[in-house]
Amino acid sequence: MNKAVETEGGPRLDKWLWAARFFKTRALAAEAIDKGRVLSGGQPIKRSREVRVGDRLSVRQGAPGELPREIEVLALSAVRGPAPVAQQLYAETAQSLAAREAAAKARKLAPEPALAIEHGRPTKRDRRELHEWQRWSASVDDKG
C-alpha cells in the first residue's frame, strides 16, 4: 500500500515528483529541478525543499517546447506506488489543462515541417544513380 508521510514538512521535492510519477527516476527529477524546470510561485526551487499539501508547482517535462503543468499538491508520499494512487497526490489546474489542450490542437492543425519529410539523406546507391543520371544528361549549354 501507499505509505503517506506523516511528518510536518513532508518529503523532499525530488522524491515527491518521483513518487507522483512525473519522472521515471529520482535522478531525472533532481536534474529537472536543478535545470529550473520545476517552479513554485514562478521561482526556481531546490530539490531538498520539503513539499507541503497545498503547494502550487509548475512542472515542465518532455520536449523543450512542451507547456508546463500547473499542479496543486493534494497529498504527500515518499513511496512510489501504482499510477492510480500517484494521480491522487496532485490535481492539475483548469487553466493548465485548457492550455495543454489548445497546444495539442495547434500541433495537430500545423504539424512540424520536419515530420513531413519522407526521405532522409540519400544512400550511397541513390548518390550513384544521381551521379549516373547527371553524367549522361544533355544540357543546352553543352556543345559537342
FENPE-V733980 format. One record per residue. N is the residue number from 1. RES is the residue in three letters. PHI is phi in degrees with one decimal (none if undefined). Layout:
# FENPE-V733980
n->{N	N}
res->{RES	RES}
phi->{PHI	PHI}
This chain:
# FENPE-V733980
n->{1	2	3	4	5	6	7	8	9	10	11	12	13	14	15	16	17	18	19	20	21	22	23	24	25	26	27	28	29	30	31	32	33	34	35	36	37	38	39	40	41	42	43	44	45	46	47	48	49	50	51	52	53	54	55	56	57	58	59	60	61	62	63	64	65	66	67	68	69	70	71	72	73	74	75	76	77	78	79	80	81	82	83	84	85	86	87	88	89	90	91	92	93	94	95	96	97	98	99	100	101	102	103	104	105	106	107	108	109	110	111	112	113	114	115	116	117	118	119	120	121	122	123	124	125	126	127	128	129	130	131	132	133	134	135	136	137	138	139	140	141	142	143	144}
res->{MET	ASN	LYS	ALA	VAL	GLU	THR	GLU	GLY	GLY	PRO	ARG	LEU	ASP	LYS	TRP	LEU	TRP	ALA	ALA	ARG	PHE	PHE	LYS	THR	ARG	ALA	LEU	ALA	ALA	GLU	ALA	ILE	ASP	LYS	GLY	ARG	VAL	LEU	SER	GLY	GLY	GLN	PRO	ILE	LYS	ARG	SER	ARG	GLU	VAL	ARG	VAL	GLY	ASP	ARG	LEU	SER	VAL	ARG	GLN	GLY	ALA	PRO	GLY	GLU	LEU	PRO	ARG	GLU	ILE	GLU	VAL	LEU	ALA	LEU	SER	ALA	VAL	ARG	GLY	PRO	ALA	PRO	VAL	ALA	GLN	GLN	LEU	TYR	ALA	GLU	THR	ALA	GLN	SER	LEU	ALA	ALA	ARG	GLU	ALA	ALA	ALA	LYS	ALA	ARG	LYS	LEU	ALA	PRO	GLU	PRO	ALA	LEU	ALA	ILE	GLU	HIS	GLY	ARG	PRO	THR	LYS	ARG	ASP	ARG	ARG	GLU	LEU	HIS	GLU	TRP	GLN	ARG	TRP	SER	ALA	SER	VAL	ASP	ASP	LYS	GLY}
phi->{none	-82.3	-97.9	-77.5	-80.5	-101.4	-74.3	-64.8	-78.8	106.4	-76.0	-63.5	-61.0	-64.0	-70.0	-67.1	-62.1	-68.1	-65.7	-82.8	65.7	-79.0	-131.9	-72.3	-131.9	-66.5	-63.6	-66.5	-64.4	-64.1	-64.4	-63.8	-65.2	-64.0	-83.6	80.8	-89.7	-120.7	-123.4	-130.4	66.4	80.4	-113.5	-64.7	-127.3	-87.5	-71.0	-84.6	-64.0	-82.8	-86.4	-125.5	-63.1	99.2	-63.6	-108.7	-122.7	-115.7	-116.8	-106.7	-136.3	90.8	-65.1	-58.8	-84.7	-67.9	-73.9	-72.4	-96.9	-92.0	-128.0	-120.1	-75.4	-102.6	-148.6	-113.0	-159.4	-109.8	-114.6	-79.4	-118.4	-65.4	-56.7	-60.6	-71.6	-64.0	-69.9	-83.5	-79.9	-146.9	-135.2	-82.2	-70.1	-64.4	-64.2	-66.2	-61.8	-64.0	-65.2	-68.8	-66.6	-63.6	-66.4	-65.1	-64.1	-63.5	-64.7	-71.0	-76.0	-126.2	-67.3	-62.0	-59.8	-65.3	-74.1	-79.4	-72.3	-85.1	-113.6	-90.7	-65.6	-68.2	-79.1	-62.0	-65.2	-61.7	-64.5	-63.8	-63.7	-65.7	-63.8	-62.5	-65.6	-69.7	-66.2	-101.1	-76.4	-91.0	-123.6	-66.7	-74.4	-71.8	-120.7	-129.0}
